[in-house]
Amino acid sequence: MTQKIEVILDSKQCQGYGMCLMSEDIFEIPQGSQVAQLKLHMVDLDREDEIKELASACPAQAISFRILETA
């Protein structure tokens, strides 16, 4: 069993501040859109500090995560 981080974006809460774009492999704001979208839903556990920083940096508090056991 390994652990992965599930990244969760509340698109109704997102205000399009763009702080999440620090991790452009995970988030994007498509042209013409006002809100971010997830490009990756699952990331390796070694990125936990990065994900915690993204979640705390989001002014709209639209980013959360959870650690999952994967087979």
C-alpha positions as CSV (number, residue, x, y, z in Angstrom):
1,M,0.0,0.0,0.0
2,T,1.2,3.5,-0.8
3,Q,-0.1,6.8,0.1
4,K,-1.2,9.6,-2.3
5,I,-2.6,13.0,-1.8
6,E,-6.0,13.8,-3.3
7,V,-6.2,17.5,-4.1
8,I,-9.7,18.9,-3.8
9,L,-10.7,22.2,-5.4
10,D,-14.1,23.8,-4.5
11,S,-14.8,25.5,-7.7
12,K,-17.8,27.3,-6.2
13,Q,-15.5,28.8,-3.5
14,C,-12.7,29.7,-6.0
15,Q,-12.4,33.4,-6.7
16,G,-9.7,33.1,-9.4
17,Y,-6.9,34.8,-7.4
18,G,-4.4,32.5,-9.0
19,M,-2.2,31.7,-6.0
20,C,-2.5,28.0,-6.9
21,L,-0.7,28.6,-10.2
22,M,2.5,28.2,-8.2
23,S,1.9,24.6,-9.0
24,E,1.1,24.8,-12.6
25,D,1.2,21.1,-13.1
26,I,-1.7,20.7,-10.7
27,F,-3.8,23.8,-11.3
28,E,-4.8,26.0,-14.3
29,I,-7.1,28.9,-15.0
30,P,-8.3,28.3,-18.5
31,Q,-8.4,31.4,-20.8
32,G,-11.8,33.1,-20.4
33,S,-12.5,31.4,-17.1
34,Q,-12.7,33.1,-13.7
35,V,-11.9,30.0,-11.6
36,A,-9.1,27.5,-11.4
37,Q,-9.4,23.9,-12.5
38,L,-7.5,20.8,-11.4
39,K,-5.1,19.2,-13.9
40,L,-4.1,16.5,-11.4
41,H,-6.3,15.1,-8.8
42,M,-3.8,12.8,-7.2
43,V,-0.1,13.6,-6.4
44,D,2.7,11.8,-4.6
45,L,3.0,12.1,-0.8
46,D,6.4,13.7,-1.2
47,R,4.5,16.9,-2.3
48,E,2.6,17.2,1.0
49,D,4.4,20.4,2.1
50,E,3.7,22.0,-1.3
51,I,0.0,21.1,-1.1
52,K,-0.3,22.3,2.5
53,E,1.2,25.6,1.4
54,L,-1.2,25.9,-1.6
55,A,-4.2,25.2,0.7
56,S,-3.1,27.9,3.2
57,A,-2.1,30.4,0.5
58,C,-5.6,30.4,-1.2
59,P,-7.4,33.6,-0.1
60,A,-10.7,32.0,-0.9
61,Q,-9.9,28.8,1.0
62,A,-11.0,26.7,-2.0
63,I,-8.2,24.1,-1.8
64,S,-8.1,21.2,0.5
65,F,-6.6,17.7,0.4
66,R,-6.6,14.3,2.0
67,I,-4.1,11.5,2.2
68,L,-5.4,8.2,0.8
69,E,-4.1,4.7,0.9
70,T,-3.7,3.3,-2.6
71,A,-3.1,-0.3,-3.8
